[in-house]
């Protein structure tokens, strides 16, 4: 068998019919499990209250009747601008049951971003979470084709109940039944790191085929199927990854808990006690770094580091023919009693699996969590691919890879190393932009813009982003992602941007993590400092030098970072330096911190 494959497929599982839709997924769940629990939502006192399948379906039908009563026609666009909460799901499904098309809007969007989405998608109605969010949308009424704005916290669901009083339930059910696999379900706007966000048209079939293939897969099914399976949703439902998981729980029967942010994540995990999680790598990094910092110094720090090293060694041994030795197993039992069980307890005590996506997960971190008893299944996907298109699955794990193709999909590596994807999850096109759609397909395969390789077993490894390649003045091609992923794992680093395009050498802009910095300083015997003071502190600089050296050890000398600058503040979404999905907008960063760049190359 060759060392690397050029194309591979994972077989589909389950079955779909042309008349299926996201509406039928909910209808069928109601028919087979009316008394089951669909979700749990957080109450004011921090507890989680259960919401049954029948209650959810009734709320959806009632809201859908209201949308029809307000004049929503089949194919109309309905915008949802809200954080992660139960009402988001109600309004999303209600839009689909009314025959409409959901248009998610991040609650952190600026007025300009909101206006672009509303105009481009032709949104008729927006339902915003708060008055502050509504204030961004209301000026668009009449002048942008928008007709009405409702506010969830201002009684939107009650308004819909009143508006739908004269609309029969059968009207809504008829519209829902008319949707099929080819019907447009949603327009999701890309994060827009390199220009205006594009509207990605996803059909009911894009999602339904993905739900069936995933939940009915014998490897993934054990993680997500049934009422004993629980996941806590804290990622934005406006993001296609969170949205897919939301739909998946309706199909699979897994109970989903809603919490609006990560600010109370530890308390929420302990109250909800999930069995599986969906998160971005930064969440896993934060759990590790927080535990490392809380260990303090001296003996406690040494015990934590020994336990962490033991967990990693155990996980790596699992991939060897002989497996972990008896001595290593004994060491892990001791490490578990001393440290690891406490970390699991912080995460609720029941998590056995976690799905990581959105950015690369450091390999050592994957081994740490698996050795601790939580298998992190790293995956890869894009908005255009209805979220996942490759994922590690139980029993089919290669830490460091993003797994084999998702069930029912295929991956091909082009001659230049670019990743191509084909499958029922691939979107139907960019809204109103046939030229951009055509440009992103090659011989029927979607062109991802990412570079990667397939090993001999068909596991995909991401090696970089096509648009982010740096070409130095000396003609050296450098992928910044590999360097950045290593540096970003440092506990006091919030973000790093590797630079050097048309410059004499590779350098980096580093933003310190204001949340992690105080604890780290205390663990080093240092007093409180501002970011500016920390940037000049010898011990902080030594820590940054260590992170840079570790990253440089993974590349050739010509590709290594020769100099770095510490930025005066963290990158922010409000300043436009991060996208709504928290991806770095490199051009904006270079513009905003031009003085730091010039200092590096002066």
HELIX and SHEET records of a PDB file:
HELIX    1   1 UNK A   22  UNK A   32  1                                  11    
HELIX    2   2 UNK A   53  UNK A   69  1                                  17    
HELIX    3   3 UNK A   86  UNK A   97  1                                  12    
HELIX    4   4 UNK A  111  UNK A  121  1                                  11    
HELIX    5   5 UNK A  131  UNK A  138  1                                   8    
HELIX    6   6 UNK A  152  UNK A  154  5                                   3    
HELIX    7   7 UNK A  156  UNK A  163  1                                   8    
HELIX    8   8 UNK A  169  UNK A  178  1                                  10    
HELIX    9   9 UNK A  204  UNK A  215  1                                  12    
HELIX   10  10 UNK A  221  UNK A  224  1                                   4    
HELIX   11  11 UNK A  240  UNK A  252  1                                  13    
HELIX   12  12 UNK A  265  UNK A  272  1                                   8    
HELIX   13  13 UNK A  281  UNK A  294  1                                  14    
HELIX   14  14 UNK A  298  UNK A  318  1                                  21    
HELIX   15  15 UNK A  326  UNK A  335  1                                  10    
HELIX   16  16 UNK A  336  UNK A  340  3                                   5    
HELIX   17  17 UNK A  341  UNK A  346  1                                   6    
HELIX   18  18 UNK A  363  UNK A  372  1                                  10    
HELIX   19  19 UNK A  383  UNK A  385  5                                   3    
HELIX   20  20 UNK A  434  UNK A  439  1                                   6    
HELIX   21  21 UNK A  466  UNK A  468  5                                   3    
HELIX   22  22 UNK A  480  UNK A  488  1                                   9    
HELIX   23  23 UNK A  514  UNK A  523  1                                  10    
HELIX   24  24 UNK A  531  UNK A  536  1                                   6    
HELIX   25  25 UNK A  538  UNK A  552  1                                  15    
HELIX   26  26 UNK A  557  UNK A  559  5                                   3    
HELIX   27  27 UNK A  586  UNK A  592  1                                   7    
HELIX   28  28 UNK A  594  UNK A  601  1                                   8    
SHEET    1   A 5 UNK A   4  UNK A   5  0                                        
SHEET    2   A 5 UNK A 445  UNK A 455 -1                                        
SHEET    3   A 5 UNK A 418  UNK A 423 -1                                        
SHEET    4   A 5 UNK A 409  UNK A 413 -1                                        
SHEET    5   A 5 UNK A   7  UNK A   9 -1                                        
SHEET    1   B 3 UNK A   4  UNK A   5  0                                        
SHEET    2   B 3 UNK A 445  UNK A 455 -1                                        
SHEET    3   B 3 UNK A 441  UNK A 442 -1                                        
SHEET    1   C 3 UNK A   4  UNK A   5  0                                        
SHEET    2   C 3 UNK A 445  UNK A 455 -1                                        
SHEET    3   C 3 UNK A 460  UNK A 465 -1                                        
SHEET    1   D 9 UNK A  48  UNK A  52  0                                        
SHEET    2   D 9 UNK A  37  UNK A  42 -1                                        
SHEET    3   D 9 UNK A 255  UNK A 258  1                                        
SHEET    4   D 9 UNK A 230  UNK A 233  1                                        
SHEET    5   D 9 UNK A 276  UNK A 279  1                                        
SHEET    6   D 9 UNK A 353  UNK A 356  1                                        
SHEET    7   D 9 UNK A 375  UNK A 382  1                                        
SHEET    8   D 9 UNK A 387  UNK A 391 -1                                        
SHEET    9   D 9 UNK A 404  UNK A 405 -1                                        
SHEET    1   E 4 UNK A 101  UNK A 105  0                                        
SHEET    2   E 4 UNK A  77  UNK A  81  1                                        
SHEET    3   E 4 UNK A 123  UNK A 128  1                                        
SHEET    4   E 4 UNK A 148  UNK A 151  1                                        
SHEET    1   F 3 UNK A 184  UNK A 189  0                                        
SHEET    2   F 3 UNK A 199  UNK A 203 -1                                        
SHEET    3   F 3 UNK A 429  UNK A 430 -1                                        
SHEET    1   G 2 UNK A 470  UNK A 471  0                                        
SHEET    2   G 2 UNK A 477  UNK A 478 -1                                        
SHEET    1   H 3 UNK A 493  UNK A 499  0                                        
SHEET    2   H 3 UNK A 506  UNK A 512 -1                                        
SHEET    3   H 3 UNK A 561  UNK A 566  1                                        
END                                                                             
